[in-house]
Amino acid sequence: MLGSMQSYRIKITDVLYCPHHPEGTVAAYKKSCQCRKPESGLLLKVIKQHSYNCNHLALIGDKNSDIEAARKLGIKIYLVETGYGKSEKINTKADYVVTDLKVAVYHKLRIT
């Protein structure tokens, strides 16, 4: 994903993930937490780390749990139809539904 975006001269600052799962098999990571979507902990961490303004951000995801995490913070949301997105788009509250990551990035750049 990062290489693909670099080929279009798009810089991805952060890729976030949560290693925790309440039903996980690794004891150290088997827990509920604030960084697992639909909670907003990871987003809050990166916003604080980079002093981002939520009004200038966009979250791109393929699940409605992604959408909920961003919605709590007032961040613009793109649901991509790749991955889970095709089935998730039926009940989404995303601001935009687009075919893929490239379309989402270019759309965000045009409206910013």
N, C-alpha and C positions, 0 to 999 in steps of 0.2 A: 504494500500500500504506500509506504513512504517513498520508495523508489519510483513508483508510478507518478506520484504527485510531484516529485523533484523533476521528472522529465518534462513537466508542464510549468516548471519554475514556480511551483507553489510550495511554500515552506510550512511544514507542520511543526508547531512548537512543542506540543505534548501529545502523547498517546497514553490514555489512562486506563487502568484496569484494577479491579478489586480481586485479591486472591482468596477472599473469604466466602464461605457458603455455610449456611446453618445446618445443612445435611452432608457436608464434605466428609471425605475419608481420611484426611490428614488432620490430626488432632490440633496442631498449632493454628490451622486456618478454619477449623470448624466452629463458626460463630456468626451471629448476626452483628452487623456493624453499620456505621453511618456512611461508609464509602461504597457500599453495594447498592446499585440502582434498584429501586427508584429513589433511594435517598440521595442527597446532593453533596455528601462529604468530599468526594474526589473533586467535584467541580469547585467547591468552595476553597479547597486547598490550592488548586492551580490559579484561581482568581486572585487569592491573597498573595501567592508566591510571585506572580507577575504584575500585580496591581492593575488587573484588567477591570474595565467598566463593563458590566453585564449588558448594557445597551449596545455595545459594539461586538458582542460575541455571537457565535452560532454553534449549536450542537448538531452534529450529523450522526444519526443512528438508524438502526434497522429494527428496533423493538420499542414498544410503547413504554417500557420501563425507562429507556433513554429519554423519551419525551417527557415523562413525569419528572425526572430529576432536573431537567432544564427548566421546565415550566415553573417549578417552585421558586426559581431565581429570576424569572422574567427574561430568560435567554431565548432568542429566536431558534426555532427547531426545524430541522429538515429530516424527514423520514425517507430513507433510500429504499427503493424497491428490490434491492439485492438482499441476499440472506433471508432473514425472516420478514423483511419489509412488505413483500407482496401480500402475505396473509395478515400482517399487522395493520395495513393501511385502511382496512375496512372500518375499524373502530378508533382510528388515531385522532389525537388532538394536536398533531404537528401543524406548524404554520404553513409548511410546504411539503408536498410529496413529490419526489423527483426520482428519475430512473437510477441514478448512481452517484457516487462520490464526486466525480468530476463535474457533473451538472450542478450539484449542490454548491461546490466551491465557486464555480464561475457565476452562479446566480448571486451568491452572497457578495462577491466582489463587485458585481454590477449595481447592487442596490445600496451598498455602503457609501 
